[in-house]
Amino acid sequence: MEINMYPHHALDFPGPHELYFQNLSKRKEIMEKKENNRKLRVCVATCNRADYSKLAPIMFGIKMEPEFFELDVVVLGSHLIDDYGNTYRMIEQDDFDINTRLHTIVRGEDEAAMVESVGLALVKLPDVLNRLKPDIMIVHGDRFDALALATSAALMNIRILHIEGGEVSGTIDDSIRHAITKLAHYHVCCTRSAEQHLISMCEDHDRILLAGCPSYDKLLSAKNKDYMSIIRMWLGDDVKPKDYIVALQHPVTTDIKHSIKMFELTLDALISFNKRTLVLFPNIDAGSKEMVRVMRKKGIEHHPNFRAVKHVPFDQFIQLVAHAGCMIGNSSCGVREVGAFGTPVINLGTRQIGRETGENVLHVRDADTQDKILQALHLQFGKQYPCSKIYGDGNAVPRILKFLKSIDLQEPLQKKFCFPPVKDNISQDIDHILETLSALAVDLGGTNLRVAIVSMKGEIVKKYTQFNPKTYEERINLILQMCVEAAAEAVKLNCRILGVGEIVNYISKHVHSHIRSLPSSDARRGTSGHCGISTGGRVNPREGIVLHSTKLIQEWNSVDLRSPLSDTLHLPVWVDNDGNCAALAERKFGQGKGLENFVTLITGTGIGGGIVHHHELIHGSSFCAAELGHIVVSLDGPDCSCGSHGCIEAYASGMALQREAKKLHDEDQLLVEGMSVPKDEAVGALHLIQAAKLGNAKAQSILRTAGTALGLGVVNILHTMNPSLVILSGVLASHYIHTVKDVIRQQALSSVQDVDVVVSDLVEPALLGAASMVLDYTTRRIY
């Protein structure tokens, strides 16, 4: 397998034979003088495996021109620590003479150790610099060791060339990088944005070189055809290209506790994903020791799917990431170098939050759940993206050498300042993707059929309404037609439809469908997902069958909803009842969000409900759980539609209030001063409520009785389920809430009287409940 290096998002780097500087004639004169003068003494200081991969190409270039340069190599930091691979050996293997080895790391891997390490380096470096007396020191990046190097050189009046200044990432690295920028006299940057950032930081434009990243000189010339032997050596003989993962994750020093938790979630996700994975040990920053403990606690070093290593030589690492199915972690290598191969990358957390990236990088900035990281793995693994040249075109070293030759040692070190604007960087983020995903929710009521486009945040973007047909065939056809039309409209609204949720009403009955594809071409574009149905009455969710529904919807008993919709839309279909969907809406969008146990009671045409226990819906052994409207509160109460007597629904439903309102109206005891009922308008529950508000004592008594019945039902729920919250939903909830709380105070055991009872703040719980089944499933939450 060859790696094709096609340019993508390439910056307009100067060509290798172009002249790069505004004051060209002056620099030519300087270079001509240098041919007759002494060599430029360059000190390159390297602290770890990562910065050496950037500095090594420059060091090779300097070594190749002994007539112009003298090279001194100083090695310090984690290069000299066994736990981090003794990586100074690769410098020796590259045939560089190491002039000085400085043991500057204070072990402890916490914040104090980092500070002490900087202090120790500051103590040791002056003697070295006094002995070497370099004309210029080359410092790379944003590590705390590099800050010690730049501080020492600046205070000793040694010119500093800073590599990779002006970039933006995250955590303390940004502050260190920009601090080194202020200490440095010359700057080699990798991107146009970095160049603009340096200019906006008041750096002299004449002392800034846009060269690209030196490591790209090696990356873009990598032609190792024997990559299979490298893969086998590090991952095993049975591993194929594009079928393994490279993981490299470091602690985030500004939030160590969270970064350790994120690393634990990453390992859990990788274990679940079940692909061979090469895990590199983290760097020496504060928190790394705890991360290693997490690896060992989870048995990563002995897990058959994992290979845990302290160091991989850069030449071999290039081949491993070039042929990986995915790279995951928070290393700058993932967002910078890996783009040269188009390998998919998952960047976790905030450590690289501001980096410029190619389209191969998917950010998971709020990596707070295993499911979200697993979602990103499913999205990225095995893809091949266009190769990116954002960070270089393979000609950085010749530019840097030319820049070094042009430095005038007679020039004063004092900087000049200017203030240009900074260009914003826009990159792809998983949370942005999730927020733009949408579902179609369908509310199939006794009178109307409603379809809504619902966003991931629970916003109803657009809603459509038509009369509900009377026959099964007409109803199914209308559902399909409206879903196709709404999905096509969603494309124009920049909503990516994941699926459809349908609702059938008996209070408000639901039918949910997750649409992966739709008949029309407009609807098909950007559409993917599954189909789920929520319907009123008793439902077998395993088989997708409505066992029994309300009389308000004709031809809706013993109905197989799964087969016709699945056959027509070519999608899997899930079915559940309306009460459960109301609970789902509260769990995802409402006051049940984050609660382990709560109960939802729907008050409308009938009384229904849903029970969430240990974060999951309760269906019951015969799919009859949460028929809360049929809790009996009086043995000699009024008839209920279920055939029993004294149910909550017989007292407190909209149908029950309508029945009582008609009785009062027939007896001329409903209307009071300020009220009227037009002859063509049916008397209903709202008239009873209006009469009660206007002082009708009989209407007030009926509402009080209804509220008391509902309150007794809630008391039974508290004594049976002991939830942490009861949510009253539907149009009648606000009229019952005070009476229900009074009944609880009078009738409930003292141990449950503190349980809160609230009115739902969801405007459209039925539609949101329909959407939640779609959104939860398609974003890989368990339902």
VOGU-3710 file (C-alpha; in Angstrom, 3 decimals, decimal comma):
1> meinmyphha> 0,000/0,000/0,000  1,568/3,283/-1,073  0,793/6,552/0,714  -0,335/9,120/-1,835  0,754/12,597/-0,848  -1,826/14,756/-2,600  -1,891/18,411/-1,602  -4,978/19,448/0,317  -5,596/22,729/2,114  -1,999/23,600/1,301
11> ldfpgphely> -0,836/27,045/2,261  0,937/29,164/-0,267  4,455/28,438/1,032  7,320/30,120/-0,783  8,919/27,795/-3,340  12,286/26,304/-2,443  14,075/28,539/-4,983  12,203/31,777/-4,236  13,532/34,680/-2,183  11,491/35,020/0,987
21> fqnlskrkei> 12,464/38,290/2,601  11,300/41,817/2,071  14,768/43,347/2,540  16,292/40,952/-0,004  19,274/42,995/-1,054  20,411/43,535/2,515  20,251/39,837/3,332  22,189/38,918/0,175  24,933/41,264/1,281  24,989/39,693/4,752
31> mekkennrkl> 25,272/36,174/3,301  28,126/37,219/0,990  30,038/38,684/3,948  29,529/35,507/5,950  31,261/33,457/3,296  34,489/35,229/4,333  33,725/35,321/8,064  33,525/32,752/10,846  30,887/30,046/10,939  27,606/30,548/12,746
41> rvcvatcnra> 27,678/28,557/15,979  24,246/27,024/16,479  23,140/25,293/19,669  20,176/22,938/19,284  18,630/21,904/22,600  16,207/18,982/22,616  14,077/17,896/25,581  11,958/14,933/24,470  11,065/12,521/21,665  8,444/14,892/20,230
51> dysklapimf> 10,613/17,978/19,768  13,492/15,886/18,400  11,279/14,766/15,503  10,981/18,465/14,536  14,581/19,453/15,312  16,338/16,448/13,755  15,730/17,518/10,100  17,222/20,955/10,916  20,177/19,330/12,676  20,827/17,136/9,632
61> gikmepeffe> 20,676/20,211/7,410  23,131/22,127/9,587  25,467/19,140/9,692  25,390/18,925/5,890  26,783/22,488/5,578  29,893/22,541/7,810  31,276/25,464/5,831  28,527/27,683/7,249  27,651/26,214/10,643  29,036/24,652/13,789
71> ldvvvlgshl> 26,506/22,488/15,607  26,345/21,927/19,377  23,722/19,528/20,699  22,379/19,797/24,229  20,145/17,021/25,542  17,978/17,387/28,650  14,548/16,592/30,014  12,815/13,246/29,544  15,361/12,139/26,908  17,539/10,935/29,804
81> iddygntyrm> 14,898/9,021/31,795  14,564/5,276/31,505  10,795/5,311/32,163  10,368/7,410/29,017  12,546/5,229/26,806  16,024/6,827/27,176  15,321/8,510/23,861  18,725/10,255/23,786  19,910/7,007/22,176  18,078/7,792/18,937
91> ieqddfdint> 20,100/11,042/18,744  23,283/9,011/19,020  21,957/6,530/16,467  21,483/9,474/14,083  25,249/10,071/14,466  25,048/13,378/16,302  27,655/14,230/18,916  25,922/15,196/22,144  27,968/18,004/23,656  26,080/18,150/26,938
101> rlhtivrged> 23,652/15,942/28,854  21,708/17,744/31,567  19,594/15,797/34,044  16,918/18,397/34,711  13,784/16,388/35,532  12,599/16,252/39,128  10,445/13,133/39,380  6,961/13,275/40,782  4,954/14,000/37,630  2,892/16,675/39,351
111> eaamvesvgl> 2,696/20,466/39,134  5,390/21,045/41,745  7,778/18,675/39,971  7,336/20,616/36,729  8,218/23,884/38,487  11,211/22,301/40,223  12,394/20,874/36,893  12,328/24,343/35,316  14,277/25,673/38,303  16,849/22,901/38,094
121> alvklpdvln> 17,366/23,559/34,382  17,820/27,278/35,070  20,502/26,435/37,623  22,438/24,127/35,282  22,108/25,890/31,903  24,245/29,019/32,519  27,464/26,971/32,879  26,701/25,123/29,655  25,933/28,283/27,692  29,015/30,032/29,041
131> rlkpdimivh> 31,114/27,103/27,881  29,525/26,693/24,423  29,047/30,411/23,699  26,582/29,858/20,817  25,618/32,634/18,433  22,073/31,366/18,339  20,039/28,773/20,202  17,231/26,862/18,460  14,319/26,114/20,776  11,223/24,207/19,793
141> gdrfdalala> 7,610/24,398/20,865  5,853/24,812/24,169  7,330/22,452/26,777  8,314/23,670/30,243  11,920/22,550/29,520  11,937/24,827/26,459  10,827/27,752/28,627  13,879/27,202/30,841  16,114/27,131/27,732  14,656/30,345/26,313
151> tsaalmniri> 14,819/32,139/29,658  18,477/31,223/30,167  19,486/32,207/26,634  17,582/35,489/26,717  19,113/36,539/30,051  22,579/35,666/28,707  22,049/37,711/25,523  22,067/34,698/23,244  19,850/34,977/20,206  16,936/32,564/20,144
161> lhieggevsg> 15,279/30,992/17,093  11,892/29,627/18,137  10,304/26,841/16,058  6,480/26,559/15,861  5,627/29,839/17,559  2,284/31,533/16,985  0,215/28,373/17,113  -2,808/27,985/19,351  -3,672/24,764/21,135  -4,896/24,539/24,720
171> tiddsirhai> -3,913/24,198/28,413  -0,695/25,713/29,829  1,141/24,957/26,579  -0,322/28,084/24,987  1,032/30,302/27,738  4,477/28,692/27,594  4,625/28,886/23,800  3,680/32,573/23,772  6,121/33,298/26,617  8,935/31,755/24,546
181> tklahyhvcc> 7,764/33,866/21,592  8,287/37,027/23,653  11,790/35,861/24,619  12,779/34,753/21,104  14,474/36,991/18,544  13,602/34,989/15,435  10,616/32,834/14,608  10,017/29,903/12,270  6,284/29,258/11,952  4,373/26,534/10,163
191> trsaeqhlis> 1,101/28,122/8,955  -0,235/31,431/7,703  -2,420/31,766/10,787  0,572/31,230/13,071  2,438/33,922/11,166  -0,465/36,318/11,641  -0,640/35,458/15,334  3,058/36,295/15,725  2,553/39,594/13,962  -0,408/40,399/16,185
201> mcedhdrill> 1,780/39,601/19,190  3,953/42,547/18,109  6,803/40,475/16,648  8,888/42,047/13,880  7,668/40,760/10,520  11,223/40,791/9,166  12,226/38,253/11,811  9,428/35,794/11,053  9,874/32,976/8,532  6,914/30,994/7,255
211> agcpsydkll> 8,724/27,746/6,483  6,325/24,923/7,344  6,974/22,179/9,866  10,448/20,552/9,565  9,006/17,108/10,295  6,993/17,351/7,054  10,280/17,261/5,107  10,590/13,691/6,312  6,890/12,829/6,265  6,322/13,807/2,662
221> saknkdymsi> 9,355/11,880/1,507  8,452/8,724/3,429  8,452/5,899/0,875  9,140/2,911/3,105  7,504/0,030/1,236  8,315/-2,446/3,981  5,728/-0,962/6,338  4,198/-4,400/6,960  7,288/-5,526/8,877  6,959/-2,429/11,083
231> irmwlgddvk> 3,259/-3,112/11,716  3,979/-6,739/12,585  6,850/-5,789/14,879  4,743/-3,427/16,979  1,235/-4,913/16,691  1,574/-8,592/15,791  1,679/-10,813/12,731  -2,114/-11,005/12,350  -2,731/-7,258/11,984  -3,568/-5,734/8,619
241> pkdyivalqh> -3,164/-2,116/7,453  -6,109/0,177/8,272  -7,337/-2,357/10,856  -5,631/-1,047/13,994  -5,588/2,082/16,139  -2,730/4,240/17,432  -3,501/5,902/20,784  -1,398/8,705/22,258  -2,862/10,740/25,105  -1,133/13,146/27,488
251> pvttdikhsi> -2,296/14,752/30,739  -3,824/18,228/30,590  -1,916/20,174/33,221  -4,650/22,746/33,786  -7,235/20,046/34,598  -5,369/16,906/35,611  -8,298/15,173/37,318  -10,533/15,495/34,249  -7,787/14,422/31,841  -7,194/11,241/33,858
261> kmfeltldal> -10,932/10,501/33,791  -10,976/11,175/30,046  -8,071/8,748/29,566  -9,979/6,105/31,523  -13,052/6,629/29,319  -10,846/6,423/26,220  -9,407/3,074/27,277  -12,918/1,781/28,075  -14,091/2,867/24,625  -11,087/1,230/22,940
271> isfnkrtlvl> -11,695/-1,997/24,843  -15,338/-1,959/23,716  -14,358/-1,115/20,126  -12,321/-4,333/20,074  -9,574/-3,447/17,600  -5,831/-4,005/17,986  -4,405/-0,828/19,485  -0,889/0,522/19,944  -0,875/2,683/23,106  2,090/4,978/23,686
281> fpnidagske> 2,884/6,028/27,242  2,084/9,692/28,045  4,709/12,421/28,305  6,237/13,547/31,599  3,731/16,320/32,387  1,937/16,493/35,720  -0,640/13,716/35,821  1,285/11,212/33,682  1,980/8,930/36,645  -1,754/8,674/37,357
291> mvrvmrkkgi> -2,451/7,933/33,689  0,048/5,066/33,753  -1,713/3,749/36,866  -5,004/3,783/34,949  -3,388/1,759/32,148  -2,112/-0,817/34,611  -5,366/-0,931/36,570  -7,189/-1,846/33,371  -4,539/-4,402/32,424  -3,688/-2,664/29,150
301> ehhpnfravk> -0,100/-3,961/29,103  -1,381/-7,551/29,225  -4,598/-7,183/27,217  -4,526/-9,247/23,997  -5,828/-6,316/21,914  -3,284/-3,774/23,184  0,424/-3,134/22,775  1,696/-0,567/25,311  5,088/1,018/24,523  7,189/3,867/25,892
311> hvpfdqfiql> 8,697/4,943/22,611  8,597/4,220/18,881  11,373/5,571/16,617  10,003/8,403/14,512  10,671/6,693/11,155  8,648/3,692/12,278  5,991/5,820/13,974  5,400/7,566/10,647  4,592/4,255/8,987  2,370/3,121/11,858
321> vahagcmign> 0,141/6,219/11,773  0,178/6,349/7,970  -1,402/2,902/7,744  -3,615/3,008/10,867  -7,379/2,797/10,716  -7,484/5,699/13,159  -5,384/7,680/15,629  -6,948/8,782/18,922  -5,738/10,966/21,777  -4,673/14,559/22,344
331> sscgvrevga> -1,153/14,694/20,944  -0,204/17,512/18,596  1,109/14,808/16,283  -2,482/13,728/15,626  -3,690/17,131/14,492  -0,451/18,108/12,721  1,686/15,337/11,236  -0,946/12,648/10,697  -2,826/14,903/8,276  -0,006/14,327/5,785
341> fgtpvinlgt> -1,339/10,772/5,296  -5,101/11,430/5,487  -5,385/9,029/8,432  -8,567/9,618/10,478  -7,856/11,295/13,829  -10,005/11,676/16,957  -8,745/14,606/19,025  -9,945/14,359/22,633  -10,439/17,231/25,056  -9,010/20,747/25,028
351> rqigretgen> -5,261/20,145/24,773  -5,214/20,899/21,015  -8,428/22,929/20,899  -7,088/25,803/18,792  -4,916/23,916/16,328  -5,546/24,219/12,626  -6,584/20,835/11,295  -7,382/19,050/8,076  -10,733/17,423/7,501  -9,309/14,149/8,835
361> vlhvrdadtq> -9,587/15,423/12,437  -12,767/14,987/14,460  -12,753/16,864/17,772  -14,413/15,440/20,877  -13,853/18,465/23,053  -16,246/17,447/25,802  -15,140/13,811/26,032  -17,192/13,141/29,154  -18,769/9,784/28,264  -17,523/6,484/26,898
371> dkilqalhlq> -20,444/6,477/24,438  -19,351/9,760/22,861  -15,796/8,509/22,320  -17,166/5,228/20,996  -19,426/7,223/18,644  -16,364/9,052/17,322  -14,526/5,756/16,765  -17,447/4,420/14,740  -17,520/7,633/12,682  -13,777/7,737/11,957
381> fgkqypcski> -12,306/4,237/11,948  -11,271/2,949/8,541  -11,904/6,142/6,592  -9,357/7,664/4,215  -9,225/11,454/3,941  -7,355/13,650/1,453  -3,768/14,264/2,504  -3,250/17,689/4,051  -0,385/20,136/3,661  -1,585/22,704/6,188
391> ygdgnavpri> 1,650/22,391/8,168  4,204/22,011/5,411  5,162/21,198/1,844  8,389/19,295/2,495  10,786/22,224/1,983  11,030/23,705/5,480  14,703/22,881/6,177  16,198/24,658/3,115  14,222/27,772/4,080  15,358/27,603/7,691
401> lkflksidlq> 19,024/27,189/6,712  18,764/30,141/4,377  17,117/32,158/7,145  19,946/31,271/9,564  22,549/32,353/7,036  20,822/35,708/6,652  20,954/36,618/10,371  23,095/39,693/10,988  24,878/39,271/14,324  25,622/42,994/14,306
411> eplqkkfcfp> 21,944/43,885/14,449  20,628/44,951/17,852  18,471/42,439/19,700  15,736/45,004/20,388  12,416/44,115/18,761  10,072/46,220/16,670  6,299/46,090/17,129  3,143/46,153/15,002  -0,521/45,207/15,503  -2,219/43,381/12,570
421> pvkdnisqdi> -5,538/41,515/12,905  -5,753/37,799/13,740  -7,667/35,390/11,534  -10,094/33,049/13,245  -9,723/29,308/12,876  -12,774/27,117/12,238  -12,536/23,356/12,626  -14,812/20,331/12,784  -16,208/19,390/16,230  -18,313/16,410/17,247
431> dhiletlsal> -20,520/18,454/19,561  -21,320/20,793/16,642  -22,301/17,739/14,577  -24,536/16,385/17,325  -26,259/19,738/17,846  -27,259/19,920/14,172  -28,718/16,416/14,069  -32,519/16,296/14,029  -35,445/13,904/14,110  -38,912/13,919/12,632
441> avdlggtnlr> -41,584/13,510/15,321  -45,112/12,500/14,330  -48,095/12,989/16,686  -51,039/10,840/15,575  -53,959/12,145/17,660  -57,655/11,414/17,633  -58,256/14,494/15,460  -54,959/15,709/13,992  -51,745/14,269/12,604  -48,743/16,470/13,373
451> vaivsmkgei> -45,174/16,210/12,094  -42,306/18,243/13,545  -38,584/18,607/12,878  -36,930/18,404/16,304  -33,263/19,280/16,890  -30,842/17,483/19,182  -31,376/20,256/21,764  -35,136/19,718/21,766  -35,978/22,754/19,654  -39,005/22,303/17,379
461> vkkytqfnpk> -37,614/23,767/14,174  -40,823/23,400/12,137  -44,234/21,806/12,642  -46,901/20,596/10,174  -50,536/19,609/10,881  -53,221/17,672/8,937  -56,468/15,928/9,891  -55,993/12,314/10,949  -57,601/9,868/8,479  -60,113/7,330/9,777
471> tyeerinlil> -58,693/4,172/8,190  -55,442/2,341/8,827  -54,290/2,444/5,188  -54,933/6,162/4,750  -53,226/6,879/8,062  -50,039/4,957/7,190  -49,852/6,568/3,741  -50,250/10,030/5,230  -47,513/9,352/7,796  -45,113/8,349/5,020
481> qmcveaaaea> -46,066/11,294/2,816  -45,640/13,874/5,580  -42,315/12,361/6,686  -40,906/12,560/3,156  -42,057/16,169/2,727  -40,703/17,227/6,118  -37,368/15,515/5,496  -37,002/17,351/2,196  -37,779/20,619/3,966  -35,201/19,758/6,646
491> vklncrilgv> -32,456/19,825/4,005  -33,347/23,440/3,219  -33,327/24,230/6,956  -29,813/22,741/7,363  -31,165/20,001/9,620  -29,651/16,546/9,247  -32,512/14,102/9,826  -31,531/10,947/11,704  -34,964/9,396/11,840  -38,675/9,747/12,402
501> geivnyiskh> -40,684/9,417/15,589  -44,449/8,988/15,376  -47,009/9,557/18,129  -50,588/8,286/18,345  -52,850/9,970/20,849  -55,311/8,781/23,387  -54,150/11,553/25,438  -51,586/12,309/22,849  -50,627/9,002/21,189  -47,218/8,698/19,581
511> vhshirslps> -45,672/6,901/16,601  -41,828/7,216/16,200  -39,777/6,444/13,074  -35,968/6,729/12,707  -35,508/7,263/8,956  -32,226/6,115/7,406  -33,454/6,820/3,877  -36,586/8,209/2,266  -38,176/7,883/-1,176  -37,541/11,395/-2,466
521> sdarrgtsgh> -34,078/12,482/-3,523  -34,208/15,632/-1,376  -35,205/13,604/1,664  -32,418/11,127/1,053  -29,670/13,729/1,092  -27,896/13,861/4,457  -30,421/11,456/6,002  -29,566/8,395/8,067  -31,001/6,600/11,081  -33,617/4,096/12,223
531> cgistggrvn> -37,372/3,952/12,808  -39,189/3,881/16,170  -42,902/4,200/16,888  -44,623/5,347/20,058  -48,357/4,718/20,184  -51,111/4,931/22,758  -52,520/1,906/24,518  -50,761/-1,379/25,285  -47,776/-2,083/23,058  -45,393/-4,981/22,626
541> pregivlhst> -42,149/-3,056/21,946  -40,225/-6,240/21,127  -42,494/-7,202/18,239  -43,622/-3,704/17,241  -47,321/-4,505/17,717  -50,085/-2,315/19,166  -51,977/-4,884/21,253  -54,819/-2,595/22,264  -55,476/1,100/21,728  -58,125/3,699/22,424
551> kliqewnsvd> -61,526/3,991/20,793  -60,587/7,502/19,648  -58,434/6,026/16,883  -60,206/3,547/14,688  -58,570/0,420/13,193  -55,683/0,597/15,686  -55,971/-2,668/17,682  -53,687/-5,690/17,092  -51,774/-3,584/14,556  -48,287/-4,555/13,382
561> lrsplsdtlh> -46,687/-1,133/12,916  -43,159/-2,393/12,501  -43,583/-4,435/9,289  -45,335/-1,957/6,951  -43,133/0,967/7,924  -39,956/-1,098/7,856  -40,848/-2,596/4,474  -41,725/0,781/2,974  -38,894/2,836/4,443  -36,355/-0,035/4,496
571> lpvwvdndgn> -35,518/0,706/8,115  -35,532/-1,059/11,485  -38,576/0,024/13,527  -39,148/0,356/17,297  -42,563/0,759/18,949  -43,540/1,988/22,404  -46,535/3,672/24,013  -47,280/7,337/24,562  -46,739/7,365/28,324  -43,275/5,921/27,973
581> caalaerkfg> -42,439/8,492/25,338  -43,513/11,326/27,639  -41,088/9,946/30,211  -38,377/9,747/27,530  -38,980/13,401/26,693  -38,535/14,367/30,343  -35,420/12,202/30,627  -33,742/13,821/27,616  -35,092/17,370/27,566  -37,084/18,009/30,748
591> qgkglenfvt> -36,948/17,910/34,521  -36,080/14,197/34,599  -32,721/14,821/32,935  -29,974/13,185/34,981  -32,374/11,591/37,513  -32,101/7,884/38,210  -35,760/7,376/39,220  -38,825/9,454/38,368  -42,441/9,081/37,256  -44,330/11,083/34,639
601> litgtgiggg> -48,144/11,440/34,755  -49,872/12,768/31,637  -53,139/14,635/32,196  -55,155/15,185/29,047  -57,991/13,438/27,273  -57,057/10,402/29,379  -54,484/9,753/32,098  -51,245/7,954/31,248  -47,715/7,760/32,475  -44,187/6,457/32,273
611> ivhhhelihg> -41,775/5,138/34,887  -38,003/5,573/34,745  -36,104/3,338/37,174  -32,287/3,191/37,239  -32,342/5,493/34,179  -34,362/2,952/32,146  -38,032/2,686/31,184  -40,146/0,048/32,916  -42,315/-1,919/30,455  -43,603/-4,745/32,639
621> ssfcaaelgh> -43,977/-8,470/31,967  -47,057/-7,998/29,747  -46,214/-4,480/28,540  -48,767/-2,930/30,895  -46,469/-1,048/33,278  -47,215/2,626/34,008  -50,955/2,438/33,196  -51,200/4,967/35,989  -54,574/6,318/34,862  -56,116/3,017/35,922
631> ivvsldgpdc> -55,009/3,068/39,537  -58,257/2,631/41,475  -58,832/5,339/44,089  -62,496/4,549/44,907  -64,351/1,224/44,872  -67,691/2,861/44,066  -66,453/5,609/41,791  -67,663/6,449/38,268  -67,277/4,088/35,332  -63,925/4,143/33,540
641> scgshgciea> -63,295/3,494/29,840  -61,235/0,450/30,842  -64,405/-1,251/32,179  -63,587/-0,780/35,856  -64,828/1,798/38,385  -63,157/4,539/40,368  -59,912/4,830/38,336  -57,984/8,097/38,354  -58,948/8,521/34,701  -62,661/8,299/35,591
651> yasgmalqre> -62,182/11,371/37,810  -59,340/13,491/36,463  -59,086/12,974/32,685  -60,313/15,464/30,135  -63,078/12,998/29,213  -64,207/12,820/32,863  -64,282/16,603/33,222  -66,196/16,875/29,948  -68,751/14,398/31,274  -69,266/16,458/34,452
661> akklhdedql> -69,378/19,720/32,490  -72,166/18,365/30,276  -74,162/17,309/33,321  -73,925/20,797/34,816  -74,757/22,389/31,489  -77,793/20,156/30,998  -78,966/21,199/34,466  -78,252/24,892/33,671  -75,679/24,994/36,476  -72,496/25,487/34,432
671> lvegmsvpkd> -72,664/29,010/33,093  -72,040/31,956/35,375  -71,880/35,663/34,703  -69,248/36,400/32,039  -69,571/32,949/30,409  -71,251/31,682/27,271  -71,109/28,575/25,121  -71,942/29,023/21,429  -74,603/26,625/20,159  -72,213/25,009/17,638
681> eavgalhliq> -69,534/24,398/20,275  -69,435/21,219/22,366  -69,206/21,633/26,116  -65,849/20,429/27,378  -63,336/20,417/30,213  -62,156/23,935/29,475  -65,643/25,304/30,104  -65,670/23,603/33,483  -62,290/25,118/34,352  -63,470/28,552/33,196
691> aaklgnakaq> -66,601/28,290/35,338  -64,527/27,314/38,375  -62,250/30,309/37,879  -65,331/32,589/37,711  -66,591/31,288/41,055  -68,932/28,423/40,121  -68,943/26,403/43,367  -70,090/23,161/41,742  -67,367/23,392/39,070  -64,806/24,113/41,784
701> silrtagtal> -65,972/21,043/43,715  -65,647/18,815/40,644  -62,105/20,042/39,962  -61,196/19,583/43,624  -62,510/15,997/43,524  -60,584/15,332/40,316  -57,415/16,763/41,828  -57,925/14,704/44,978  -58,286/11,504/42,929  -55,109/12,327/41,066
711> glgvvnilht> -53,383/13,156/44,359  -54,380/9,784/45,856  -52,968/8,101/42,770  -49,695/10,000/43,247  -49,610/8,911/46,913  -49,929/5,289/45,744  -47,090/5,857/43,286  -44,911/7,346/46,032  -45,607/4,410/48,330  -45,021/1,845/45,555
721> mnpslvilsg> -42,144/3,252/43,493  -40,601/5,818/45,873  -39,306/7,952/42,962  -37,195/11,041/43,506  -39,559/13,181/41,386  -43,103/13,100/40,014  -43,740/15,176/36,888  -47,298/16,190/35,954  -47,557/16,742/32,220  -50,393/17,733/29,880
731> vlashyihtv> -52,966/20,521/29,629  -54,606/19,862/33,014  -51,426/19,550/35,082  -51,292/23,167/36,250  -54,926/22,991/37,448  -54,239/19,950/39,640  -50,784/20,609/41,095  -51,840/22,426/44,310  -54,569/19,935/45,175  -52,191/17,016/44,536
741> kdvirqqals> -49,593/18,508/46,912  -52,291/19,035/49,574  -53,333/15,374/49,323  -49,721/14,247/49,643  -49,306/16,301/52,824  -52,479/14,781/54,274  -52,269/11,167/53,092  -48,666/10,188/52,324  -46,203/8,608/54,718  -43,803/11,121/56,211
751> svqdvdvvvs> -40,879/9,356/54,512  -42,130/10,328/51,019  -43,663/13,744/51,704  -40,451/15,467/50,685  -40,601/13,997/47,165  -41,118/16,909/44,801  -44,120/17,046/42,447  -43,699/19,486/39,562  -45,456/20,574/36,401  -43,584/19,746/33,207
761> dlvepallga> -42,029/22,727/31,467  -41,993/20,984/28,073  -44,303/22,706/25,591  -44,682/19,659/23,335  -43,831/16,574/25,430  -45,461/14,200/22,928  -43,407/15,397/19,967  -40,233/15,636/22,039  -40,808/12,138/23,381  -41,130/10,832/19,852
771> asmvldyttr> -37,922/12,572/18,846  -36,004/11,354/21,901  -36,266/7,686/20,866  -34,711/8,560/17,521  -31,991/10,795/18,901  -31,027/8,520/21,783  -30,685/5,465/19,552  -28,887/7,116/16,654  -26,355/8,785/18,974  -25,723/5,331/20,467
781> riy> -27,370/5,725/23,827  -29,004/2,552/25,104  -32,794/2,468/24,800
//
